[in-house]
Amino acid sequence: MPDLRADTITGTSQNPIQVVESFLEAMRAKDIPRGLALMSEDVVYQNVPFPPHHGRASVERVLGFMARIPGEIEIQIHNIAERSGTVLTERTDSARARFIDLEFWVCGTFEVLDGKIVLWRDHFDLGQVALQLVTSPLRALVRARPRHSGQ
């Protein structure tokens, strides 16, 4: 049976899980150049059910928009697994700012080839995110309201 170790598949010292973890850390830090450096030129990125974005330039525009949203982004990985260069993640993504309070479950699929992400596809509950967007300002206001001791 052939040796299918992750570093053999990617051709780098980082195995596919490490590539994806580095990428998600870059997204958490809103470091778009670092994240893009981990993607191939012909990367495909899709938030299902929306249409995919093809190519690093298209993905850069989308990520640039996301990075301009004020506040904090958190990505908590619950599970991560890899087989033959395909990395699956179960995670909770959240965004918090003055009028934004989102937290939602995401299942991500990443295909890594030669140390670069060639496919990034996220699945999430669009209805849950839409509802949170509508109610977000109220939740953010409640979260920011000072609490008085003894009440």
C-alpha positions as CSV (number, residue, x, y, z in Angstrom):
1,M,0.0,0.0,0.0
2,P,1.4,3.5,-0.9
3,D,2.5,5.9,1.8
4,L,-0.3,8.5,2.1
5,R,1.2,10.5,4.9
6,A,-0.1,14.1,4.9
7,D,3.3,15.6,4.2
8,T,3.8,13.3,1.2
9,I,0.4,14.5,-0.2
10,T,1.0,18.2,0.2
11,G,4.7,18.2,-0.6
12,T,5.4,20.6,2.3
13,S,6.4,20.3,5.9
14,Q,2.8,21.2,6.9
15,N,0.3,18.5,6.7
16,P,-3.2,19.3,5.4
17,I,-4.7,19.8,8.9
18,Q,-1.9,22.2,9.8
19,V,-2.5,24.1,6.6
20,V,-6.2,24.5,7.4
21,E,-5.5,25.4,11.0
22,S,-3.1,28.1,9.9
23,F,-5.7,29.3,7.4
24,L,-8.4,29.5,10.0
25,E,-6.0,31.3,12.4
26,A,-5.4,33.9,9.7
27,M,-9.1,34.3,9.2
28,R,-9.6,34.7,13.0
29,A,-6.9,37.5,12.9
30,K,-8.4,39.0,9.7
31,D,-5.0,38.6,8.1
32,I,-6.2,38.2,4.5
33,P,-2.7,38.2,2.9
34,R,-1.6,35.3,5.2
35,G,-4.8,33.4,4.4
36,L,-4.5,34.0,0.7
37,A,-0.9,32.8,0.7
38,L,-2.3,29.4,1.8
39,M,-4.6,29.1,-1.2
40,S,-3.9,28.1,-4.8
41,E,-4.3,30.5,-7.6
42,D,-7.3,28.5,-8.9
43,V,-9.0,28.0,-5.4
44,V,-12.7,27.5,-5.3
45,Y,-14.6,28.9,-2.2
46,Q,-18.2,28.4,-1.6
47,N,-20.6,29.1,1.2
48,V,-23.4,26.6,0.4
49,P,-26.1,27.4,-0.9
50,F,-24.5,30.5,-2.5
51,P,-22.6,30.2,-5.9
52,P,-18.9,29.4,-5.7
53,H,-16.1,32.0,-6.1
54,H,-13.4,30.8,-8.5
55,G,-9.8,32.0,-8.2
56,R,-7.8,33.8,-5.6
57,A,-8.7,37.3,-6.8
58,S,-12.4,36.5,-6.4
59,V,-11.9,35.0,-3.0
60,E,-9.7,38.0,-2.0
61,R,-12.7,40.4,-2.7
62,V,-15.0,38.3,-0.5
63,L,-12.6,38.0,2.3
64,G,-11.7,41.6,2.1
65,F,-15.3,42.5,2.6
66,M,-15.5,40.2,5.6
67,A,-12.3,41.7,7.1
68,R,-13.8,45.2,7.0
69,I,-16.7,44.2,9.3
70,P,-15.7,45.7,12.6
71,G,-15.4,43.7,15.7
72,E,-14.1,40.3,16.6
73,I,-14.2,37.0,14.7
74,E,-13.9,33.8,16.5
75,I,-13.5,30.3,15.0
76,Q,-13.7,27.4,17.4
77,I,-12.8,24.1,15.9
78,H,-14.7,21.2,17.6
79,N,-13.5,18.4,15.3
80,I,-11.0,18.2,12.5
81,A,-10.1,15.1,10.4
82,E,-8.1,14.5,7.2
83,R,-7.9,11.8,4.6
84,S,-5.9,12.0,1.4
85,G,-5.6,15.8,1.5
86,T,-9.3,16.4,2.3
87,V,-9.8,18.1,5.7
88,L,-13.2,18.2,7.3
89,T,-14.0,20.6,10.1
90,E,-16.9,21.0,12.5
91,R,-16.7,24.4,14.1
92,T,-18.5,27.4,15.6
93,D,-17.9,30.7,13.9
94,S,-18.9,33.9,15.6
95,A,-18.7,37.6,14.9
96,R,-19.2,40.2,17.5
97,A,-19.3,44.0,17.2
98,R,-21.4,46.9,18.3
99,F,-24.6,45.8,16.5
100,I,-23.5,42.3,15.4
101,D,-23.8,39.2,17.6
102,L,-23.6,36.1,15.4
103,E,-22.7,32.5,16.4
104,F,-23.4,29.6,14.2
105,W,-22.3,26.0,13.5
106,V,-20.3,25.4,10.3
107,C,-19.1,22.2,8.6
108,G,-16.2,23.0,6.4
109,T,-14.5,20.9,3.7
110,F,-11.0,21.9,2.5
111,E,-9.0,20.1,-0.1
112,V,-5.3,20.7,0.2
113,L,-2.8,19.9,-2.6
114,D,0.9,20.7,-2.5
115,G,0.4,22.7,0.7
116,K,-2.2,25.0,-0.8
117,I,-6.0,25.0,-0.3
118,V,-7.6,24.3,-3.6
119,L,-11.2,24.0,-2.3
120,W,-12.9,25.6,0.6
121,R,-16.6,24.8,1.0
122,D,-18.6,25.7,4.1
123,H,-22.1,24.5,5.0
124,F,-24.2,26.3,7.6
125,D,-27.9,26.9,8.4
126,L,-28.7,30.0,6.4
127,G,-32.1,30.4,8.2
128,Q,-30.3,30.5,11.6
129,V,-27.8,33.1,10.4
130,A,-30.5,35.3,8.8
131,L,-32.5,35.2,12.1
132,Q,-29.4,36.1,14.0
133,L,-28.7,39.0,11.6
134,V,-32.2,40.4,12.2
135,T,-32.0,40.0,16.0
136,S,-28.3,40.8,16.3
137,P,-28.6,44.5,17.3
138,L,-30.9,43.7,20.2
139,R,-28.7,40.8,21.4
140,A,-25.6,43.1,21.1
141,L,-27.3,45.8,23.1
142,V,-28.3,43.4,25.9
143,R,-24.8,42.0,25.9
144,A,-23.2,45.5,26.2
145,R,-25.6,46.8,28.9
146,P,-23.9,47.1,32.2
147,R,-25.1,44.8,34.9
148,H,-25.8,46.2,38.4
149,S,-24.6,44.1,41.3
150,G,-27.3,42.8,43.6
151,Q,-30.0,42.7,41.0
